[in-house]
Structure formats: structure tokens, C-alpha cells
């Protein structure tokens, strides 16, 4: 029996992202994880570890549930949206992180150097987005809530695929013009299954344990900040494509051309990987945007820390 | 069926198995970073790295076929990299359909991505096969990974197989109540089938939450204060330092070969 479920195209193995992209992803992930640990520890104390651990095991086990679709293929459940919606974003993120760590360390499903990227792809970005979309439905009618929950789950899968395609393109591993439409097409379908399952799971939980979903979870301003930040990050990643400047094929060609001509790159530690802050490629826009997002994240982190200190005094 | 059978650790009486987990984790990570930094087309360096994997496999008394088979797991992902065959500029090698042209530069890049990915996966497979997971976690703790995260991962691993069993019971129950003739179509619409799985996921969630509550109370009754204690002290012995040195030198050699070639 196959314990490694669907979404294998979302688990990036080592070797597909270059060191620069992996490092930037690790940095972003670590900052957000730091906020998550601080927030959840404050709310849950010593209850955190058993709750997050068993919930992570739940997500892993739930990924084994499948249903026949057609022609021998089957639909699976990925679970980021459900985890964030039911557990709240911080606990949901910790659970997803544990899932991704175990998948990489025990089952070699996803790499180690790129684990930061994988947490970003399958935890942070889809989770916060799904949570944000789901929260829009609070206080509305049952039908609107269901619709938004389904949309949240569908978006979580599609956005994860989108970010994978972008990261691969940044690393020069694939051309965006081909891989992004393919990834989006496949995952738009997978996302439908995810939406159906998530909505049904939520309706089951609402009937069996209504208190779990009604309870207002205290998230703090940090939750909204990270939700906003992941949306901002997406916009930043999209910026060069929206401007209509370079398309993916052009970009890869250009970076490859740079590779063959510029031997005296400023970062000789990355001889293979063009460090893309030069030139008027889309990548320089993205790199600038990423650095900006990084700075904002750092500032938010510092601000959150200093605020917490002050509130203690 | 007991889900413990999925565990990827392979018991062997070998020097690699007996090494301190910290050494193995550090060497594995260093190897993966070194491989990721190798430039395209440095075949000699890839060969040296492969030799390192093969030597470690032999020292760990694992079968090379098994390590290779498990390393092939990342292969589906290569689909995403196929495009570089056509997009990297270079001399045309082969003209495919739809005006696609495979270039020599593209072929070098594609093969390099494939090999680097296989080598990194090989290292990770070796780490998993020769080190018990609790030892890996203990090593991570020593290497300053935040205690809360390590504890959560340890807990997840502890209950992983319990909940996988639970999920399999749910699947078996569904199979038992959905009889189907061999060549007949499954019942219900696609949406209905997805909803059934959704209810199973909800059921599993509620059961897991209850279980975490019971686990928490049981731990409290045993004096849990938010910190996991362990009885296994990890001490670096002489052979551990030696292995760390040899591993470091081997990785440096691989990097050096990559720079010279």
C-alpha cells in the first residue's frame, strides 16, 4: 500500500531549487515559524506539544484517505486548508510543518535543503490564504460559508502549485511559460477534490462538535499580518508577469546566457546559479520584491517582539 | 495490518548504524548543500559524490539496489524540469515534434539536475535507513533546532502509525459496506464519493482531537511539565569524530573536483 499520497508534485525534492532560492525560503519560513511558536506557546502552554503533534499525525493519516475518480486514478486529500481552518493559523502551521518534516526525514518525500521552500509552499502560503478566505464567511449564511470554505480549499491547492512553478522558474529548473499552465491545470482539478472533501469534513465536524468551529480563536494581529504578507508575497511574485515584460521562456534564456558570459559573478560561491540582481530581467524585480518582503517580515517580527516585551512589563 | 511496517529504518550491524546521529545528520546536510552547489556538467564531481554514496551503502551493509530504488522517488518531479531541454540555448541535437529542439546546453542542464537530485536523495535515504528517527530528532535537538518543534515532530512520529491504523480502519469499513461487482462501476456520483471521504476525514479529526486530549491528561498524570526528557545520552566518541572528519574531507574533495573540472 502506498503511504505517499497525492501532491507529490508539490513536494519539491533536493536538486530542483538552487541554493539562493532555498536559503531565502528558509529565512522566510523560520521567521514565520518563530512567530507561530511564540503565539501558540502563549495560548496553550504545555498543552501545545501533544495537541500539535497528534494533529500533525492526523493530517498525515488523512492524506491516506482516497476515493476512486476514473481510469484507476484516485483523489486524495492534502489538508492544509482544513488544518488552518479548524486549528487556527498558528497551530495549523506548526502541524503542517511537522508533517512536512516527517515526510522529508522519514519518507524522503520532499528534500532537506528545500524543506524551507516546502513549508512555504504547502504550509504558509496556502494555509494563510485559505484561512483568510474562510474567515470572510464568518457571520454570513450557511451557503456563503460553505462556498467560501470550498473556495479556500481549492485556492490552497492551486496557489501551492503556482508557488512551486515560480520557485522552479527562479532556480532555472523549468520554464515558467510551460510549467505554470501545466501545474495550474492539473491542480485546478485536484483542488476540486480538495474542496469537496474539505467542505464535507467541515460539515461533519460542525454536526459532531459544533463548539470547535464556533469558538472565536484569538489569533492576534500577527495572524492578519502574516495573511496579508503571504498575499503581498504572491503579488510581488506576480509583479513582473503582470507588467507584461519578460515571459518565462525569455527569462530562462536570458539567465542561461548570463551564465555563459558572466564568469566573474560577484558571488563566486554560486558559480552555477546566476545571482540575478543585475540586468532588467523579471527576476531582478522579483528579487527586489522578495528582499522588500523579507525586510517587512523582519520588521514585523522585531515589532512583535518589542510589543510583547512591553506588555510583560 | 500494522502500519509500523512503513518505517524506513533498516536494522543492520554496521559501523554506520552505530555512529552518533549528530555526525550522520551533519554529514548528510553538508553533502546535500555541496551537491546543490556543484555547477552543471561537472561529471567527475557527480561521479565522486556517487562513489561516496556507494561506499557508505556498502559500509552500512545495505543493498545498492534498495538505496537506488528509494532514491528514484523524486523522479516524477523531473517532469517539471523537462522544459530546460528545449529552452537553454545551445547547439541543436535533435528536432522533436512541434518545432521543439533539444540543445546540448539543455541536455547538460537536465542531466545535471537529475543527477544532483538523485545524489541528494541517496544521502537522505542512507540517513533514514541507518538512523532511528528518535535518534535523528535527538540530534536535531543537540543542533539547536527549537525544542518545541522537535517535541511536536517527535509526538507526530509517535502517533503517526496509530492514526494511520485508524485511517486504514476507516478505509476498510468503507470497503466492507460498499460491495461492488468486478466489472461494474462504483456507486454514487464523484461528488458523493468525495463527500464520503470528507466525512471520514472529519471523523478522523474528531477522534484524533479526543486522543490528543487523553494523551495530554495521561502525560499530566505522569508529571509532564512541557519538556520531554530522554534517557539516551549521546556522547561523541573517537570514531564519531573520525567519521565526521572523513565525511568532511570526502565532501571537500567532491567540491574540489567540481571546481577543477
Interface residues (C-beta under 8 A of the other chain):
Chain A: X1 X3 X4 X8 X9 X11 X12 X13 X14 X15 X16 X18 X19 X22 X33 X37 X41 X45 X46 X47 X48 X49 X50 X51 X52 X53 X54 X55 X56 X57 X58 X60 X61 X62 X64 X65 X66 X67 X68 X69 X75 X77 X79 X82 X86 X94 X95 X97 X98 X99 X101 X102 X104 X105 X106 X107 X108 X109 X111 X112 X113 X164 X165 X168 X172 X173 X174 X175 X178 X179 X183 X193 X196 X197 X198 X199 X200 X201 X202 X203 X204 X205 X208 X209 X212 X249 X252 X253 X256 X257 X269 X270 X271 X272
Chain B: X1 X3 X6 X7 X8 X28 X29 X32 X33 X35 X36 X37 X38 X39 X40 X70 X71 X73 X74 X76 X77 X79 X80 X81 X82 X83 X84 X86 X87 X88 X89 X105 X109 X113 X114 X116 X117 X118 X119 X120 X121 X124 X125 X127 X128 X133 X136 X146 X148 X149 X151 X152 X153 X154 X155 X156 X157 X158 X159 X160 X162 X163 X164 X166 X167 X168 X170 X171 X186 X190 X191 X193 X194 X195 X196 X197 X198 X199 X200 X201 X202 X203 X204 X205 X206 X208 X209 X211 X212 X215 X216 X219 X224 X225 X226 X228
